[in-house]
Amino acid sequence: MTTTGADHATALRGPWWWARWRSAVLDVGLALVSALECAAEGIPFARDAGIPVSAGIVFGLLAGSVLVLRRKWPIAVVLVAIAITPAQMGFLMGIVGLYTLAAAELPRRIIAALAGMTFLGTLIVTFVRVRQSMARGDLTLGDWFVPFASLATSLGLTAPPVLLGLYAGARRRLMESLRERADSLELELQLLAERAEERAEWARGEERTRIAREMHDVVAHRVSLMVVHAAALQAVARKDPEKAVKNAALVGDMGRQALTELREMLGVLRSGEAAQRRTTAASASASVSVPLAAVGVAAAAAASRVAAEDEGPWLSELEVLVGQSAAAGMVVDLSVEGDVRSYAAVIEQTAFRVVQEALTNVHKHAAGAKTHVRLAHRVAEIAMQVENEPPPEPASAAAAGLPSGGNGLVGMRERVLGLGGVFVSGPTDAGGFRVSAVIPAA
């Protein structure tokens, strides 16, 4: 973190009103020089005024030492310098006082008023002194020299310190503004890094959820069919060898299909890891100052794009899916309404997975029940419904030997709601179960 102006002043706190010790040493040194100057100038002033020289020296020392207060009360220093101008004293105090006044955080009208008073006082005193010198014969120049010398002296003693002080004050304010902007920018970057870390964690969680959902859909359906076929194989092995051979072939087909889908999923994961490595390398080469959390977000997004663009199940394979359930002993009919057309990959995959998981639940919880699968192609959406009648005999997942984790309906709902659709599931009045989903076509 950078050091702000307040922290910097606190860290380097000097005595009394000074922010730094070196500032105090500088002001004390200037005040000492100003006091010696005023004391030296107090000697001729005392002679002209007819007062003791010691009084003029003491007066000069006291007046010149006021410069030590220039950072605390710059207005008082300038007023003292203006007050002793008629005595031709305090030239250093006037110059340094005007510089400090112009550099201070004061209204411009106050600075202009005091600078004008200093200019006017110096102009009058210089005009009187030069005129007196010419009257005594010390100067033999023309009358034009009196106003010229007065203006030049006044401008020389007031304009440079005021302009330099204005420049120094503006530069200091600019540096303070830049320091504050740097602090706010660093704080903003820290907040962005924290938000990026949160987004990266959220992206990783979403990716884990998506992978778990895909694994559940693939394994649950295929393995459920394999268990059903294996149970049928066990029941008819001795009575009907031909049917047993057929069921064994179906079990082998189901196993090979499950392995194929698992390999495809693993290929997607490997592609996502490669995309993550490429994204990380590109981000690192582009700028080393980018937070690693932002790289993680980009990598997770790249992995999700790879997964979304990968080929998955399509609605055209729905008849094959229904045929596999029919081969496992389920009485199932498929009806399609509307004009068949293609959709985005993620929409077709979601619709297919909803029907697949609904059929899997029928195998698990209502073995032998007649099932109706309806698919409707509408203008702006696609709707699907899987409804099973009551099973001929009460069945359960435990009786069929099929474990149930209770995540099937949750996964279907997450898929459909993630695409802005509507998902409804629940028992029917006839004692069966219905799963309905509507997904926007866009």
Salt bridges, closest charged atoms under 4 A:
ASP27 OD1 - ARG70 NE 2.84
ASP27 OD2 - ARG71 NE 2.69
GLU105 OE2 - ARG172 NH2 3.57
GLU105 OE2 - ARG173 NH1 3.40
ASP138 OD2 - ARG136 NE 3.37
GLU197 OE2 - ARG204 NH2 3.73
GLU201 OE1 - ARG204 NH2 2.78
GLU201 OE2 - ARG208 NH2 3.65
GLU207 OE2 - ARG210 NH2 2.80
GLU214 OE1 - ARG353 NH2 3.43
GLU214 OE2 - ARG415 NH2 2.99
ASP217 OD1 - HIS216 ND1 3.61
ASP217 OD2 - ARG415 NH2 2.61
ASP253 OD1 - ARG256 NH2 2.45
GLU261 OE2 - ARG222 NH2 2.79
GLU261 OE1 - ARG353 NH1 3.96
ASP333 OD1 - HIS372 ND1 2.63
GLU357 OE1 - HIS216 ND1 3.57
GLU381 OE2 - ARG378 NH1 2.92
GLU387 OE1 - ARG434 NE 3.28
GLU389 OE2 - HIS372 NE2 3.21
GLU414 OE1 - ARG213 NH1 2.80
